Amino acid sequence: MDWLETFLAVVDRGGFTAASATVHRSQSRVSAHIAALERDLGVRLVDRTHRPARLTAAGEVFARHAREVVAGVGAARSAVGALRGMDAEPITVLTTPCIGTAFFPGILAELADTHPGMRVTLVERVGIDLERRLLGNGPALAVLPRTVAPLPPGLRELVLWREPLRVVVPAGDELDRAGTPVALDALVARPLVVGGTEAEGSPDGGHAAEVLSQLAARGRAVHPRAAVDTPQTMIAMVRAGVGVGVVNAVALGTIDLTGLAVLDIDDPTVRRDVVGYWYDALTSGGVGMELQRAILAAPPPPGGRPPEE
């Protein structure tokens, strides 16, 4: 499994150096894992004469099977974990700090009334690469912004809500005084503070913001003045005058916005979908199934909208 995970990191990150940061192994260890795989299979998987390294034809074929193996083992782990039940081991739910704060307290409080012995672990992360690794290696449930990664076998998805992105400025800012939704051109003309997540496939392994990809898709490629991981930090930056904040609407539901103005963007398609992911193992019954049902049936948190709207 270590060899396969290292190999897939090289494939996904486009080279040995970037892969070493993803799997938290030295570059020499990454090279050793790939060499061991190649010796075992009797073929060359990675063409090292190119920069960045590229897969050989055999490597392309093997990568597809490797993904199935890694995902299958992850699904099996989750199935066994779900069948153990919450009283024996916590069920792990993968989410983000924003969603964990806004969405889960009510669900878990209600479930605790009927299942007082339940044990749940919320793993709150924002990195896309980390999310993909965890989705294939343990958690039976996840509530996350929609991922573009292929789903592991047995993993299902349902859009729970949609939420627009909002602009946050000090009250009285020129964007606030305009009294209208903020045009994209006016937004990108200002220094931005945005929520950041690790960019999948980013050549430098750095951080890029969810909102930046939305702006880029609309022909506005910008570089933020600051990228942060939590809405609380973003709000503090806006208050200090670092720049104009852009954040998903649900994140603002639990934050003190005194002295700030929250503005719409004039393009309603600038939004994100939040999705529930679950493994088929949860249909076997027990508290895990009850938690799955509660997540799928819960109304959107403040700031979110039903997906059909």
Solvent accessible surface area in square Angstrom, and as a share of the most:
residue,aa,sasa,rsa
1,M,78,0.35
2,D,74,0.39
3,W,106,0.37
4,L,25,0.12
5,E,51,0.23
6,T,0,0.00
7,F,0,0.00
8,L,17,0.08
9,A,7,0.05
10,V,6,0.03
11,V,41,0.24
12,D,46,0.24
13,R,24,0.09
14,G,30,0.29
15,G,11,0.11
16,F,25,0.10
17,T,91,0.53
18,A,26,0.20
19,A,0,0.00
20,S,18,0.12
21,A,74,0.57
22,T,20,0.12
23,V,17,0.10
24,H,148,0.66
25,R,62,0.22
26,S,66,0.42
27,Q,91,0.40
28,S,84,0.54
29,R,131,0.48
30,V,0,0.00
31,S,42,0.27
32,A,47,0.36
33,H,16,0.07
34,I,0,0.00
35,A,32,0.25
36,A,12,0.09
37,L,10,0.05
38,E,14,0.06
39,R,178,0.65
40,D,106,0.55
41,L,73,0.36
42,G,65,0.62
43,V,67,0.38
44,R,139,0.51
45,L,1,0.00
46,V,1,0.00
47,D,38,0.20
48,R,77,0.28
49,T,120,0.70
50,H,68,0.30
51,R,197,0.72
52,P,98,0.61
53,A,18,0.14
54,R,137,0.50
55,L,32,0.16
56,T,34,0.19
57,A,85,0.66
58,A,37,0.29
59,G,0,0.00
60,E,90,0.40
61,V,73,0.42
62,F,38,0.16
63,A,7,0.05
64,R,143,0.52
65,H,104,0.46
66,A,1,0.01
67,R,76,0.28
68,E,106,0.47
69,V,71,0.41
70,V,17,0.10
71,A,12,0.09
72,G,30,0.29
73,V,48,0.27
74,G,0,0.00
75,A,21,0.16
76,A,55,0.43
77,R,119,0.44
78,S,2,0.01
79,A,30,0.23
80,V,84,0.48
81,G,17,0.16
82,A,13,0.10
83,L,120,0.60
84,R,126,0.46
85,G,25,0.24
86,M,2,0.01
87,D,110,0.57
88,A,57,0.44
89,E,72,0.32
90,P,44,0.28
91,I,7,0.04
92,T,39,0.23
93,V,0,0.00
94,L,0,0.00
95,T,0,0.00
96,T,11,0.06
97,P,42,0.27
98,C,17,0.10
99,I,0,0.00
100,G,7,0.06
101,T,67,0.39
102,A,25,0.20
103,F,12,0.05
104,F,1,0.00
105,P,80,0.50
106,G,52,0.50
107,I,13,0.07
108,L,34,0.17
109,A,63,0.49
110,E,129,0.58
111,L,13,0.06
112,A,39,0.30
113,D,121,0.63
114,T,97,0.56
115,H,49,0.22
116,P,120,0.75
117,G,40,0.38
118,M,36,0.16
119,R,113,0.41
120,V,37,0.21
121,T,58,0.34
122,L,54,0.27
123,V,28,0.16
124,E,66,0.30
125,R,114,0.42
126,V,32,0.18
127,G,11,0.11
128,I,54,0.28
129,D,14,0.07
130,L,53,0.27
131,E,15,0.07
132,R,53,0.19
133,R,98,0.36
134,L,43,0.21
135,L,9,0.04
136,G,5,0.05
137,N,40,0.20
138,G,29,0.27
139,P,6,0.04
140,A,7,0.05
141,L,5,0.03
142,A,1,0.01
143,V,1,0.00
144,L,0,0.00
145,P,25,0.16
146,R,113,0.41
147,T,25,0.14
148,V,135,0.78
149,A,14,0.11
150,P,104,0.65
151,L,66,0.33
152,P,22,0.14
153,P,70,0.44
154,G,27,0.26
155,L,6,0.03
156,R,123,0.45
157,E,70,0.31
158,L,85,0.42
159,V,25,0.15
160,L,16,0.08
161,W,1,0.00
162,R,63,0.23
163,E,0,0.00
164,P,14,0.09
165,L,5,0.02
166,R,48,0.18
167,V,0,0.00
168,V,0,0.00
169,V,0,0.00
170,P,54,0.34
171,A,63,0.49
172,G,38,0.36
173,D,23,0.12
174,E,101,0.45
175,L,20,0.10
176,D,41,0.21
177,R,170,0.62
178,A,65,0.51
179,G,68,0.66
180,T,83,0.48
181,P,72,0.45
182,V,4,0.03
183,A,42,0.33
184,L,11,0.05
185,D,88,0.45
186,A,41,0.32
187,L,0,0.00
188,V,36,0.21
189,A,84,0.65
190,R,60,0.22
191,P,49,0.31
192,L,4,0.02
193,V,0,0.00
194,V,0,0.00
195,G,30,0.29
196,G,3,0.03
197,T,31,0.18
198,E,46,0.21
199,A,21,0.16
200,E,62,0.28
201,G,42,0.41
202,S,17,0.11
203,P,132,0.83
204,D,118,0.61
205,G,32,0.31
206,G,25,0.24
207,H,121,0.54
208,A,36,0.28
209,A,5,0.04
210,E,52,0.23
211,V,6,0.03
212,L,26,0.13
213,S,72,0.47
214,Q,27,0.12
215,L,0,0.00
216,A,55,0.43
217,A,85,0.66
218,R,65,0.24
219,G,69,0.66
220,R,70,0.26
221,A,91,0.71
222,V,33,0.19
223,H,178,0.79
224,P,35,0.22
225,R,150,0.55
226,A,20,0.16
227,A,46,0.36
228,V,16,0.09
229,D,72,0.37
230,T,46,0.27
231,P,16,0.10
232,Q,102,0.45
233,T,53,0.31
234,M,1,0.00
235,I,4,0.02
236,A,59,0.45
237,M,60,0.27
238,V,1,0.00
239,R,112,0.41
240,A,83,0.65
241,G,56,0.54
242,V,40,0.23
243,G,11,0.10
244,V,2,0.01
245,G,0,0.00
246,V,2,0.01
247,V,11,0.06
248,N,14,0.07
249,A,8,0.06
250,V,1,0.00
251,A,5,0.04
252,L,15,0.08
253,G,49,0.47
254,T,83,0.48
255,I,27,0.14
256,D,96,0.50
257,L,48,0.24
258,T,102,0.59
259,G,51,0.49
260,L,23,0.11
261,A,15,0.11
262,V,58,0.33
263,L,24,0.12
264,D,67,0.35
265,I,15,0.08
266,D,75,0.39
267,D,34,0.18
268,P,103,0.65
269,T,76,0.44
270,V,2,0.01
271,R,90,0.33
272,R,28,0.10
273,D,25,0.13
274,V,0,0.00
275,V,0,0.00
276,G,2,0.02
277,Y,1,0.00
278,W,34,0.12
279,Y,4,0.02
280,D,56,0.29
281,A,21,0.17
282,L,2,0.01
283,T,88,0.51
284,S,73,0.47
285,G,26,0.25
286,G,53,0.51
287,V,28,0.16
288,G,6,0.05
289,M,35,0.15
290,E,59,0.26
291,L,0,0.00
292,Q,15,0.07
293,R,134,0.49
294,A,31,0.24
295,I,2,0.01
296,L,52,0.26
297,A,85,0.66
298,A,26,0.20
299,P,106,0.67
300,P,37,0.23
301,P,8,0.05
302,P,103,0.65
303,G,36,0.34
304,G,16,0.16
305,R,111,0.40
306,P,42,0.27
307,P,38,0.24
308,E,143,0.64
309,E,127,0.57
